[in-house]
Amino acid sequence: MPRFVKYASVAGKQIPIYLASEVQHAGYKRVVDAIDSTILNNTVDKVKSALENNKLLSASQASSTSSVTITSMPHPSDMDPNEHSSVLMRDSQGGEVAKGHVTSDESKQQSAV
């Protein structure tokens, strides 16, 4: 069950940001309380900022999004060497709107797909 962490103002509405407690593609369960609070708070703030400053979602994606779930803490990967957290945007029916990366360095932020 994802844990609510904060709201972001997007497209004239308050969208909840959650932290995933389980990541299905990787098959592990996250012990949310074991995440360093500074890392967690910084990650949530970067996600909120990317959403509210229109750096992550297109206007269409923003209008369709009802929730955002952070699925990973900051890390680099083979597909994206920039340190980033992964996020998943869903609509009101639970369908996927977009997936994206929120970079630790805001100048390297790209739009979700």
Contacts in CASP RR format, 6 or more apart in sequence:
PFRMAT RR
TARGET T0000
AUTHOR 0000-0000-0000
METHOD contacts of the structure
MODEL  1
MPRFVKYASVAGKQIPIYLASEVQHAGYKRVVDAIDSTILNNTVDKVKSA
LENNKLLSASQASSTSSVTITSMPHPSDMDPNEHSSVLMRDSQGGEVAKG
HVTSDESKQQSAV
1 21 0 8 1.000
2 18 0 8 1.000
2 19 0 8 1.000
2 20 0 8 1.000
2 21 0 8 1.000
2 69 0 8 1.000
3 18 0 8 1.000
3 19 0 8 1.000
3 21 0 8 1.000
3 32 0 8 1.000
4 16 0 8 1.000
4 17 0 8 1.000
4 18 0 8 1.000
5 17 0 8 1.000
5 18 0 8 1.000
5 19 0 8 1.000
5 40 0 8 1.000
5 44 0 8 1.000
5 70 0 8 1.000
6 16 0 8 1.000
6 17 0 8 1.000
6 44 0 8 1.000
6 48 0 8 1.000
7 14 0 8 1.000
7 15 0 8 1.000
7 16 0 8 1.000
7 17 0 8 1.000
8 14 0 8 1.000
8 15 0 8 1.000
8 17 0 8 1.000
8 47 0 8 1.000
8 48 0 8 1.000
8 51 0 8 1.000
8 52 0 8 1.000
8 68 0 8 1.000
9 15 0 8 1.000
9 52 0 8 1.000
10 51 0 8 1.000
10 52 0 8 1.000
10 57 0 8 1.000
10 62 0 8 1.000
10 65 0 8 1.000
11 59 0 8 1.000
11 62 0 8 1.000
11 63 0 8 1.000
11 65 0 8 1.000
15 51 0 8 1.000
15 65 0 8 1.000
15 66 0 8 1.000
15 67 0 8 1.000
15 68 0 8 1.000
16 67 0 8 1.000
16 68 0 8 1.000
17 44 0 8 1.000
17 47 0 8 1.000
17 48 0 8 1.000
17 51 0 8 1.000
17 67 0 8 1.000
17 68 0 8 1.000
17 69 0 8 1.000
17 70 0 8 1.000
18 67 0 8 1.000
18 68 0 8 1.000
18 69 0 8 1.000
18 70 0 8 1.000
19 30 0 8 1.000
19 32 0 8 1.000
19 40 0 8 1.000
19 44 0 8 1.000
19 69 0 8 1.000
19 70 0 8 1.000
20 30 0 8 1.000
20 69 0 8 1.000
20 70 0 8 1.000
20 71 0 8 1.000
20 88 0 8 1.000
21 29 0 8 1.000
21 30 0 8 1.000
21 32 0 8 1.000
22 28 0 8 1.000
22 29 0 8 1.000
22 30 0 8 1.000
23 30 0 8 1.000
23 71 0 8 1.000
23 72 0 8 1.000
35 73 0 8 1.000
39 73 0 8 1.000
39 74 0 8 1.000
40 73 0 8 1.000
43 70 0 8 1.000
43 73 0 8 1.000
43 74 0 8 1.000
43 85 0 8 1.000
43 102 0 8 1.000
44 70 0 8 1.000
46 85 0 8 1.000
46 102 0 8 1.000
46 103 0 8 1.000
46 104 0 8 1.000
46 106 0 8 1.000
47 56 0 8 1.000
47 68 0 8 1.000
47 70 0 8 1.000
47 85 0 8 1.000
47 87 0 8 1.000
47 102 0 8 1.000
49 55 0 8 1.000
49 106 0 8 1.000
50 56 0 8 1.000
50 102 0 8 1.000
50 106 0 8 1.000
50 109 0 8 1.000
51 57 0 8 1.000
51 62 0 8 1.000
51 68 0 8 1.000
54 62 0 8 1.000
55 106 0 8 1.000
55 109 0 8 1.000
55 111 0 8 1.000
56 87 0 8 1.000
56 100 0 8 1.000
56 102 0 8 1.000
56 109 0 8 1.000
56 111 0 8 1.000
56 112 0 8 1.000
57 65 0 8 1.000
57 89 0 8 1.000
57 97 0 8 1.000
57 98 0 8 1.000
57 111 0 8 1.000
57 112 0 8 1.000
58 111 0 8 1.000
58 112 0 8 1.000
61 89 0 8 1.000
61 97 0 8 1.000
61 98 0 8 1.000
61 112 0 8 1.000
64 89 0 8 1.000
64 91 0 8 1.000
64 97 0 8 1.000
65 89 0 8 1.000
65 90 0 8 1.000
65 91 0 8 1.000
65 97 0 8 1.000
65 98 0 8 1.000
66 90 0 8 1.000
66 91 0 8 1.000
66 92 0 8 1.000
66 94 0 8 1.000
67 89 0 8 1.000
67 90 0 8 1.000
67 94 0 8 1.000
68 87 0 8 1.000
68 88 0 8 1.000
68 89 0 8 1.000
68 90 0 8 1.000
69 87 0 8 1.000
69 88 0 8 1.000
69 90 0 8 1.000
70 85 0 8 1.000
70 86 0 8 1.000
70 87 0 8 1.000
71 86 0 8 1.000
71 87 0 8 1.000
71 88 0 8 1.000
72 85 0 8 1.000
72 86 0 8 1.000
73 85 0 8 1.000
74 83 0 8 1.000
74 84 0 8 1.000
74 85 0 8 1.000
74 104 0 8 1.000
75 83 0 8 1.000
75 84 0 8 1.000
75 85 0 8 1.000
76 82 0 8 1.000
76 83 0 8 1.000
76 84 0 8 1.000
77 84 0 8 1.000
80 101 0 8 1.000
82 101 0 8 1.000
82 103 0 8 1.000
82 104 0 8 1.000
82 105 0 8 1.000
82 108 0 8 1.000
83 103 0 8 1.000
83 104 0 8 1.000
83 105 0 8 1.000
84 101 0 8 1.000
84 102 0 8 1.000
84 103 0 8 1.000
84 104 0 8 1.000
85 101 0 8 1.000
85 102 0 8 1.000
85 104 0 8 1.000
86 99 0 8 1.000
86 100 0 8 1.000
86 101 0 8 1.000
87 99 0 8 1.000
87 100 0 8 1.000
87 101 0 8 1.000
87 102 0 8 1.000
87 112 0 8 1.000
88 96 0 8 1.000
88 98 0 8 1.000
88 99 0 8 1.000
88 100 0 8 1.000
89 96 0 8 1.000
89 97 0 8 1.000
89 98 0 8 1.000
89 99 0 8 1.000
89 100 0 8 1.000
89 112 0 8 1.000
90 96 0 8 1.000
90 97 0 8 1.000
91 97 0 8 1.000
98 112 0 8 1.000
98 113 0 8 1.000
99 112 0 8 1.000
99 113 0 8 1.000
100 112 0 8 1.000
100 113 0 8 1.000
101 110 0 8 1.000
102 109 0 8 1.000
103 109 0 8 1.000
103 110 0 8 1.000
END
